[in-house]
């Protein structure tokens, strides 16, 4: 079986078990890049049974040493290969799971990038679209993942109870996130006065499409950050990190932050307990 055919079967299976659109995009992108590398290496179509563990390890070295991709990108490739070959072996498409014995790629431990409240304000001020501006404020004030935000329906945002019902978030878990006073006024004004996607059930939507794309929101926020002169790599997900970091700085209990973010493990939430030099200076000056 061609590698490309096995990859397509894998993607169809992932979709059938309700993997998120974002996850599907990552799998599809990664497998397309890996297939291209293998085909260029063989100078032609590649069959799944002809791919060796050595070839996969060569690809990982190529990604690191030649392309100099980030550890996070290389980790995505690694786990995509693991998932593909586990599926192929389980379904009888491959006689052996050659990716199972590949060395685990250890990710360097580093603090999450986040924006200060002033930096978030600078980004928001640089966004021209009223809808994307509101969405950026929303992400910073709720900590929702962008996929969760885009999937919200009118019924999920309860302005009477001031809660957001996140349905089937990561790990297929529901959670309720409260709406703070500042965000409440903005969302109420949006819903009552200028939301114009009347035929759509999505809370954040344009009249033209009835929805809004992740790439458009992310690109708009990224461009606004560049316009503001920020050197940090800003994205929708950075606003989620910034939400968590702001709460940590306000000494909010880590368990409460965990529940707001929808993390299964407190260990995941603990990555946000980073400090800065100002906080460290305050600490030593207590002496």
C-alpha positions as CSV (number, residue, x, y, z in Angstrom):
1,X,0.0,0.0,0.0
2,X,1.2,3.5,-0.9
3,X,2.3,5.6,2.1
4,X,-0.1,8.3,0.9
5,X,-3.0,5.8,0.8
6,X,-2.2,4.7,4.3
7,X,-2.0,8.3,5.5
8,X,-5.5,9.0,3.9
9,X,-7.0,5.9,5.7
10,X,-5.5,7.1,8.9
11,X,-7.0,10.6,8.5
12,X,-10.4,9.2,7.7
13,X,-10.2,7.0,10.9
14,X,-9.2,10.0,13.0
15,X,-12.1,12.0,11.7
16,X,-14.5,9.1,12.4
17,X,-13.5,9.1,16.1
18,X,-14.2,12.8,16.3
19,X,-10.7,14.3,16.5
20,X,-10.9,18.0,16.4
21,X,-10.5,20.0,13.2
22,X,-7.3,21.5,14.5
23,X,-5.8,18.1,15.3
24,X,-6.8,16.9,11.8
25,X,-5.1,19.9,10.2
26,X,-1.9,19.1,12.1
27,X,-2.0,15.4,11.2
28,X,-2.7,16.2,7.5
29,X,0.0,18.8,7.3
30,X,2.6,16.7,9.1
31,X,1.9,13.6,7.0
32,X,2.0,15.6,3.8
33,X,5.4,16.9,4.7
34,X,6.8,13.5,5.7
35,X,5.4,11.9,2.5
36,X,7.1,14.5,0.4
37,X,10.4,13.9,2.2
38,X,10.2,10.1,1.7
39,X,9.2,10.4,-2.0
40,X,12.1,12.8,-2.7
41,X,14.4,10.4,-0.9
42,X,13.2,7.5,-3.1
43,X,12.7,9.7,-6.2
44,X,9.2,8.4,-6.6
45,X,6.1,7.0,-4.9
46,X,6.8,5.3,-1.5
47,X,5.0,2.1,-0.3
48,X,4.3,1.8,3.4
49,X,6.0,-1.6,3.7
50,X,9.2,-0.2,2.1
51,X,9.7,2.5,4.8
52,X,12.2,1.6,7.4
53,X,12.7,2.8,10.9
54,X,16.0,4.2,9.7
55,X,14.2,6.3,7.1
56,X,11.9,7.7,9.8
57,X,14.9,8.5,12.0
58,X,16.6,10.1,9.1
59,X,13.6,12.3,8.6
60,X,13.7,13.4,12.2
61,X,17.4,14.3,11.9
62,X,16.6,16.2,8.7
63,X,13.9,18.2,10.5
64,X,16.4,19.1,13.2
65,X,19.7,19.5,11.5
66,X,18.8,20.7,8.0
67,X,15.5,22.5,8.4
68,X,16.3,23.5,12.0
69,X,12.7,23.2,13.0
70,X,11.7,24.0,16.6
71,X,11.5,21.2,19.2
72,X,7.7,21.6,19.3
73,X,7.4,21.1,15.5
74,X,9.7,18.1,15.6
75,X,7.7,16.6,18.5
76,X,4.5,17.0,16.4
77,X,6.2,15.0,13.6
78,X,7.3,12.3,16.1
79,X,3.8,11.8,17.6
80,X,2.2,11.9,14.1
81,X,4.4,9.0,13.0
82,X,3.7,7.1,16.2
83,X,0.0,7.5,15.7
84,X,0.1,6.6,12.0
85,X,2.1,3.4,12.5
86,X,0.1,2.3,15.5
87,X,-3.0,2.6,13.4
88,X,-1.4,0.8,10.4
89,X,-0.3,-2.1,12.5
90,X,-3.6,-2.4,14.3
91,X,-5.5,-2.4,11.0
92,X,-3.2,-4.9,9.4
93,X,-1.8,-2.3,6.9
94,X,1.7,-2.9,8.2
95,X,3.4,-6.1,9.5
96,X,5.3,-4.2,12.1
97,X,4.9,-0.9,14.0
98,X,8.4,0.5,13.1
99,X,7.7,3.8,14.9
100,X,7.1,2.1,18.3
101,X,10.8,1.7,19.0
102,X,11.9,5.1,17.8
103,X,13.6,7.1,20.6
104,X,11.3,9.4,22.5
105,X,12.0,13.0,21.6
106,X,12.4,14.9,24.9
107,X,11.2,18.4,24.8
108,X,13.3,21.1,26.6
109,X,11.4,22.5,29.6
110,X,10.8,26.2,29.2
111,X,8.4,28.7,30.4
112,X,5.4,29.6,28.4
113,X,5.5,32.9,26.4
114,X,2.8,35.3,27.6
115,X,1.8,38.9,27.2
116,X,1.4,41.4,29.9
117,X,-1.9,43.3,30.3
118,X,-0.4,46.3,28.6
119,X,0.9,44.2,25.7
120,X,-2.6,42.6,25.3
121,X,-4.0,46.2,25.2
122,X,-1.5,47.2,22.5
123,X,-2.5,44.2,20.4
124,X,-6.2,44.8,20.8
125,X,-5.8,48.5,19.9
126,X,-4.1,47.5,16.7
127,X,-7.0,45.3,15.5
128,X,-9.2,47.1,13.0
129,X,-12.0,44.5,12.8
130,X,-14.5,45.0,15.6
131,X,-15.3,41.3,15.7
132,X,-11.7,40.1,15.9
133,X,-11.0,42.9,18.5
134,X,-13.8,41.5,20.6
135,X,-12.6,37.9,20.2
136,X,-9.1,38.9,21.3
137,X,-10.5,40.5,24.5
138,X,-12.7,37.4,24.9
139,X,-9.7,35.0,24.7
140,X,-7.7,37.0,27.2
141,X,-10.6,37.2,29.7
142,X,-11.7,33.6,29.5
143,X,-8.7,31.5,28.7
144,X,-10.6,29.5,26.1
145,X,-8.8,27.7,23.3
146,X,-9.5,29.3,19.9
147,X,-11.2,26.1,18.7
148,X,-13.5,26.3,21.8
149,X,-14.2,29.9,21.1
150,X,-15.1,29.3,17.4
151,X,-17.4,26.5,18.3
152,X,-19.5,28.5,20.8
153,X,-23.2,28.8,19.9
154,X,-25.6,31.5,21.0
155,X,-27.0,29.1,23.6
156,X,-23.5,28.4,25.0
157,X,-23.0,32.1,26.0
158,X,-25.5,32.7,28.8
159,X,-25.4,36.4,29.5
160,X,-28.2,36.1,32.1
161,X,-26.2,33.6,34.2
162,X,-22.9,35.2,33.0
163,X,-21.4,31.8,32.1
164,X,-19.9,30.2,29.0
165,X,-20.6,26.6,28.4
166,X,-17.6,25.0,26.7
167,X,-18.9,21.7,25.1
168,X,-16.6,18.9,24.3
169,X,-13.4,20.7,25.0
170,X,-10.0,19.0,24.8
171,X,-10.4,15.5,26.2
172,X,-14.1,15.7,25.3
173,X,-15.0,17.4,28.6
174,X,-17.6,20.1,29.2
175,X,-16.9,23.0,31.5
176,X,-18.4,26.3,32.6
177,X,-16.4,29.5,32.5
178,X,-17.7,32.6,34.2
179,X,-17.9,35.9,32.4
180,X,-16.3,38.8,34.2
181,X,-17.9,42.2,34.5
182,X,-15.8,43.9,31.8
183,X,-16.4,41.1,29.3
184,X,-20.1,40.9,30.1
185,X,-20.8,44.5,29.0
186,X,-18.9,44.0,25.7
187,X,-20.7,40.7,24.9
188,X,-24.1,42.1,25.7
189,X,-23.5,45.1,23.5
190,X,-22.3,42.8,20.7
191,X,-25.3,40.4,21.0
192,X,-27.9,43.2,21.3
193,X,-26.5,45.9,19.0
194,X,-24.1,44.9,16.3
195,X,-23.9,41.1,15.8
196,X,-25.2,40.7,12.2
197,X,-24.9,37.0,11.4
198,X,-28.6,36.5,12.0
199,X,-28.8,33.1,10.3
200,X,-26.0,31.5,12.2
201,X,-26.0,29.7,15.5
202,X,-22.4,30.4,16.1
203,X,-21.9,33.2,18.7
204,X,-18.9,34.7,16.8
205,X,-19.7,34.8,13.1
206,X,-19.8,37.0,10.1
207,X,-22.8,37.7,7.9
208,X,-21.0,36.4,4.8
209,X,-20.0,33.0,6.1
210,X,-22.0,32.4,9.2
211,X,-18.8,31.5,11.0
212,X,-15.2,32.7,11.2
213,X,-12.0,30.8,10.5
214,X,-9.1,30.1,12.9
215,X,-6.6,31.3,10.3
216,X,-8.2,34.6,9.8
217,X,-8.5,35.3,13.6
218,X,-4.9,34.2,14.2
219,X,-3.4,36.2,11.3
220,X,-5.3,39.3,12.3
221,X,-4.0,39.1,15.9
222,X,-0.5,38.3,14.8
223,X,-0.4,41.3,12.4
224,X,-1.7,43.6,15.1
225,X,1.1,42.4,17.4
226,X,3.7,43.2,14.7
227,X,2.1,46.6,14.2
228,X,2.4,47.2,18.0
229,X,6.1,46.4,17.8
230,X,6.0,43.3,19.9
231,X,8.9,40.9,19.4
232,X,7.1,37.9,20.9
233,X,5.4,35.3,18.7
234,X,1.8,36.3,19.3
235,X,-1.1,34.0,18.5
236,X,-4.6,33.1,19.7
237,X,-3.1,30.5,22.0
238,X,-0.7,33.1,23.5
239,X,-3.8,34.9,24.8
240,X,-4.8,31.8,26.6
241,X,-1.3,31.6,28.2
242,X,-1.6,35.3,29.1
243,X,-4.9,34.7,30.8
244,X,-3.4,32.0,33.0
245,X,-0.3,34.0,33.7
246,X,-2.3,37.0,34.7
247,X,-4.3,34.9,37.2
248,X,-1.1,33.4,38.7
249,X,0.3,36.9,39.2
250,X,-2.9,37.8,41.0
251,X,-2.3,34.8,43.3
252,X,-5.4,32.9,42.1
253,X,-5.4,29.3,43.4
254,X,-3.8,27.0,40.9
255,X,-6.7,24.5,41.2
256,X,-9.1,27.2,40.2
257,X,-7.0,28.1,37.2
258,X,-6.9,24.4,36.3
259,X,-10.7,24.3,36.2
260,X,-11.0,27.5,34.2
261,X,-8.5,26.2,31.6
262,X,-10.0,22.7,31.4
263,X,-6.7,21.0,32.2
264,X,-6.9,17.3,33.2
265,X,-3.8,17.5,35.3
266,X,-2.6,20.1,37.7
267,X,0.9,19.4,36.5
268,X,0.0,20.9,33.1
269,X,-1.4,24.1,34.8
270,X,1.8,24.4,36.9
271,X,3.8,25.5,33.9
272,X,2.2,28.9,34.3
273,X,3.8,29.5,37.7
274,X,6.7,31.4,36.0
275,X,8.1,34.5,37.6
276,X,9.7,37.7,36.3
277,X,12.6,39.8,37.5
278,X,10.2,42.3,39.1
279,X,8.6,39.7,41.2
280,X,11.9,38.2,42.1
281,X,13.2,41.6,43.2
282,X,10.2,42.1,45.4
283,X,10.8,38.7,46.9
284,X,14.5,39.3,47.9
285,X,13.7,42.8,49.1
286,X,11.5,41.4,51.8
287,X,14.8,40.5,53.5
